[in-house]
Amino acid sequence: MSATAATTKHKKPREVPDYLIYEMDEGKPIYYRGYQAVLNKTKTPEEIMGSSALQSLLIMLIVKRLFQALSDDYIILSNELGLQFADKSWRNLDIAIYDKRNITDKNIFLVNKYIEIAPQIVIEIDTKAELNELPDPASYFQRKTDQLLSAGVKRVIWIFTATEKHLVAVQNAKWEMDNWSADIAVLEDVRINIKDLLNLF
């Protein structure tokens, strides 16, 4: 074996700093999409962590609609809320809806750390996770959704910008995929329609 080959074979893996970890799944880090470009110094962390204009707009329009439709019994949190649901496992949430009537200690919202109580509803717009390094990239959405439902989330809604489709997953019910033109039930009496929100913008 050549010296070059031996060096390559025993080359120490490059250490990835914690700030490039997007989520943690049972102790296994899921990195931000494009984190390798940051390690190679061809991109800055801000370039890979930021949302696209469309993603940011959708979050704003959805949150605005929810504030109009929901009573004061609900709290709407956004901005990649960190949910710690198990040891060495946490996920980022684009929009999380809590029913204050189910929260006995409101101080959980006043601490500077990840929240440990699952929201009632989660709405996700795409993902910033590096999926290409996963054995099955498509399984990311299923696993994250399953984990959120198991943690106590009642409904998980995915908004996909590339395909203009949405997925609604409810506890103990069939998951449903549809186009942006179809209404999405957030709560029983609250619906949003992505096409309508964009047309009204």
Secondary structure, 3 states (H helix, E strand, C coil): CCHHHHHHHCCCCCCCCHHHEEEEECCEEEEECCHHHHHCCCCCHHHHHCCCHHHHHHHHHHHHHHHHHCCCCEEEEEEEEEEEEECCEEEEEEEEEEEHHHCCCHHHHCCCCCECCCCCEEEEECCCECCCCCCCCCHHHHHHHHHHHHHCCCEEEEEECCCCEEEEEECCCCCEEEECCCCEEEECCEEECHHHHHHHC
